[in-house]
């Protein structure tokens, strides 16, 4: 089964995330020629996940993580194509040994 475009994937989430299409467009524009060997859609799907926007409860990172933590696995079905694109990109990235932090609250003096 081939990967679908990011535009096609995010269409399903407009009701849940009203501004996702514009954020997906921005991510694709910024990832026109990824230097990491990923397709533009794979790279943009990773960027879209890391982007934050207001309100936070309509931000992909927060909504998807909430669904991933849910005991109701049926909630994941609509996310299959996005997760497939996202994970395909992550698995194609070169392996590195480093600490990556996302979504943590730290004072500026620690960073």
N, C-alpha and C positions, 0 to 999 in steps of 0.2 A: 504494500500500500504506500503510494508516494506521499510525501509531506505536502500539506496545503499551504497556501500563502498566509502571511500574518493577517492581511486584510480580511480574508475569508474566515479565519479563526475568530477574530474579535467581533465579527458581526453578531455572533451568538450572545455576546455579553453586554450589548448596548443597554438593555433594560436594567441590568444590574449595575453596570458601570457606564453612565451616560457619556462620559468624555473619552472613553477608551479608544475610539477611532482616531481622534485627533492626536492622542498620545502615541498610538501605533504609527501614525504618519510621521510624526517627529522622529521616532526611533528609527524608522526606515530611512529617512532623509539623512540622519547622522551616521548610518551604517551602510552607505551606498556601496563602498568597496572595502569590506572587512579585511584587515591584514592578517587575520588569524586563520584563514582558510575556510571559514564558515560561509554558508550562503547568506545573502542579505537578510532573508526571513529568519534564519536561525539566530543570527547575531542580534537582529532587532527584537526578537522575542525575549532574549536574555536582557537586553537593555530595558525593554518595557517592564519586565519584572522588577528591575532595580529602581525604576523611576518612582518618585513619590509625587503625589499631587493632592490638592485639597478638594473636597473634604477627604480626610484619611479613610473614612469608611467606604469611599468609592474609589480607592486606590487598589490596583491589581494585587500588589504585594500583600496587603492586609486582607483583602477578600479571599484570595486563593489560599493563603495560610490558614484562615479561619475554616475554610471548607476542608482542607487537608487534615485539620485537627478534629473534625467532626466524626462522630461515631457512625453517622449515616453515610455509608459509602456510595449510595445512589446519587448524592449531591456531586460526586466527582465525574459522572458520565458526561455532562456538557463540556467539561474541561479536557477531555481526552485528546482532542486534536491540538490544543495549545500545549499541553504537557508533552505530547509526542515531539512537537517542533522544538520546544524549550530543551527537553532532555537530549534530543538529537544534537543540538548545538553544544550543550554542556559536555557531552561525551566525546565530541570532536576537538575540544580545546586541549592544548598541550598540558600535560601534567606538571604541576609545580608543587614544591613543598614550601608553604607559607601559611600564615594565619590570615584568615578572611573573616571580617566581622560585618554583620548586617543587622540592622534593627535593634541595636543595643543602646542603652542610655549610659553615657559616660560624660564626665566633666571634660572640658577642653584641656585641662592640665594633664590628663592621662594620655590623650592622643598626641 
